[in-house]
Amino acid sequence: MDVRQITAAAITGLVVSTLAACSGSPGAAPAVGGAALQLPLGKQVATLEGHVSVCAYLGRYMVMVRFQSGETASEFTQARKSLASLHQSVSGVDGLGDQAYFASAGTGRTATNTLAARKGSIAVFVTAPKPLAPERSLMTQLLAKL
């Protein structure tokens, strides 16, 4: 199997996993993600573009889970540096995947936080108006499925 076939198989698996997470049994995905984040989540919308798939939840809170395949350690590190250059507070997170960081923008009700973790060549980003602990709970569940 050559590199292109391996990459295609990884992307196919990622797409299937993401779409299953977004569109599993009615109400199941929002219930799991909502429970971990301690938020009521609205309707799910899944999108796929190239090596990126996104599951967004519409409603009162902006919550998004993004999966990105083909991510290298240096690309992941560069994404972290880019957030810091955009005046977000960024800190490393231990114990999640191969690399992880937590980025915050805004404060109080306008806060948007993103927990990012890379496991192998797949990066997962959870964005929600919640602190690290609830986002870490959801990320742990997501990484376990990769």
C-alpha positions as CSV (number, residue, x, y, z in Angstrom):
1,M,0.0,0.0,0.0
2,D,1.5,3.4,-1.0
3,V,1.3,6.6,1.0
4,R,-1.7,7.9,-1.1
5,Q,-3.7,4.8,-0.3
6,I,-2.9,5.0,3.4
7,T,-3.8,8.6,3.5
8,A,-7.1,8.0,1.6
9,A,-8.0,5.2,4.0
10,A,-7.2,7.4,7.0
11,I,-9.4,10.2,5.6
12,T,-12.2,7.8,4.9
13,G,-12.1,6.5,8.4
14,L,-12.0,10.1,9.7
15,V,-15.1,11.1,7.6
16,V,-17.0,8.0,8.8
17,S,-16.1,8.7,12.4
18,T,-17.0,12.4,12.2
19,L,-20.3,11.9,10.4
20,A,-21.2,9.2,12.9
21,A,-20.4,11.5,15.8
22,C,-22.5,14.2,14.2
23,S,-25.4,12.2,12.9
24,G,-25.7,9.2,15.1
25,S,-29.0,8.3,16.6
26,P,-31.2,11.4,17.0
27,G,-30.1,13.3,20.0
28,A,-27.2,11.0,20.9
29,A,-24.3,13.1,19.8
30,P,-25.6,16.4,21.3
31,A,-26.4,14.5,24.5
32,V,-22.8,13.1,24.8
33,G,-21.1,16.3,23.8
34,G,-23.5,18.4,25.7
35,A,-23.0,16.3,28.9
36,A,-19.2,16.5,28.6
37,L,-19.3,20.3,28.0
38,Q,-22.2,20.9,30.4
39,L,-24.1,22.8,27.8
40,P,-27.4,22.2,25.9
41,L,-26.5,21.7,22.3
42,G,-28.7,22.5,19.3
43,K,-29.0,21.0,15.8
44,Q,-25.9,19.4,14.4
45,V,-24.4,20.4,11.0
46,A,-21.6,18.3,9.5
47,T,-19.3,19.5,6.7
48,L,-16.4,18.0,5.0
49,E,-13.9,19.8,2.8
50,G,-10.7,18.1,1.8
51,H,-8.9,16.8,4.9
52,V,-11.0,18.8,7.3
53,S,-14.4,17.7,8.7
54,V,-16.4,19.8,11.1
55,C,-19.4,19.1,13.3
56,A,-21.0,22.3,14.4
57,Y,-23.9,22.7,16.9
58,L,-26.4,25.5,16.2
59,G,-28.2,27.2,19.0
60,R,-27.6,29.4,21.9
61,Y,-23.9,28.4,22.2
62,M,-21.3,28.3,19.5
63,V,-19.8,24.8,19.8
64,M,-17.7,23.2,17.1
65,V,-15.6,20.0,16.8
66,R,-13.1,19.9,13.9
67,F,-11.1,16.9,12.7
68,Q,-8.1,17.5,10.5
69,S,-6.1,14.6,9.0
70,G,-2.6,14.7,7.7
71,E,-1.4,17.1,10.5
72,T,2.3,17.0,11.3
73,A,3.9,18.0,14.7
74,S,5.4,21.1,13.1
75,E,2.0,22.1,11.5
76,F,0.3,21.7,14.8
77,T,3.0,23.7,16.6
78,Q,2.7,26.5,13.9
79,A,-1.1,26.6,14.4
80,R,-0.5,27.1,18.2
81,K,2.0,29.9,17.5
82,S,-0.5,31.6,15.1
83,L,-3.2,31.7,17.8
84,A,-0.7,33.4,20.2
85,S,0.1,35.9,17.5
86,L,-3.6,36.7,17.3
87,H,-3.5,37.8,21.0
88,Q,-5.1,34.6,22.3
89,S,-4.0,33.2,25.6
90,V,-2.4,29.8,24.7
91,S,-1.0,27.2,27.1
92,G,0.2,23.7,26.7
93,V,-1.9,20.8,28.0
94,D,-0.3,17.5,29.2
95,G,-1.8,14.1,28.8
96,L,-3.9,14.4,25.6
97,G,-2.6,12.7,22.5
98,D,0.8,13.5,21.2
99,Q,0.5,17.3,21.6
100,A,-2.2,19.5,23.0
101,Y,-2.9,23.2,23.8
102,F,-5.7,25.3,25.1
103,A,-6.4,28.8,23.6
104,S,-8.7,31.4,25.0
105,A,-10.1,34.6,23.4
106,G,-12.4,37.1,25.1
107,T,-13.7,36.9,28.7
108,G,-16.9,36.1,30.5
109,R,-19.9,35.5,28.3
110,T,-17.9,36.4,25.2
111,A,-15.1,33.9,25.8
112,T,-14.4,31.4,23.2
113,N,-12.0,28.6,24.1
114,T,-10.4,26.0,21.9
115,L,-8.8,22.8,23.1
116,A,-6.6,21.2,20.4
117,A,-5.0,17.8,20.4
118,R,-3.0,15.9,17.9
119,K,-2.9,12.1,17.9
120,G,-0.8,10.7,15.2
121,S,-1.6,12.6,12.0
122,I,-5.1,13.6,13.2
123,A,-5.7,16.9,14.9
124,V,-8.9,17.5,16.8
125,F,-10.2,21.0,17.9
126,V,-13.0,21.5,20.3
127,T,-14.3,25.1,20.4
128,A,-16.8,26.1,23.1
129,P,-17.6,28.8,25.6
130,K,-16.3,26.5,28.4
131,P,-13.1,26.3,30.5
132,L,-10.5,23.6,30.0
133,A,-12.0,20.8,32.2
134,P,-15.3,20.3,30.3
135,E,-13.5,20.5,26.9
136,R,-10.9,18.1,28.1
137,S,-13.7,15.6,29.1
138,L,-15.1,15.7,25.5
139,M,-11.6,15.6,23.9
140,T,-10.7,12.5,26.0
141,Q,-13.8,10.8,24.5
142,L,-13.0,11.8,21.0
143,L,-9.4,10.8,21.1
144,A,-10.4,7.4,22.5
145,K,-12.3,6.8,19.2
146,L,-9.4,7.5,17.0
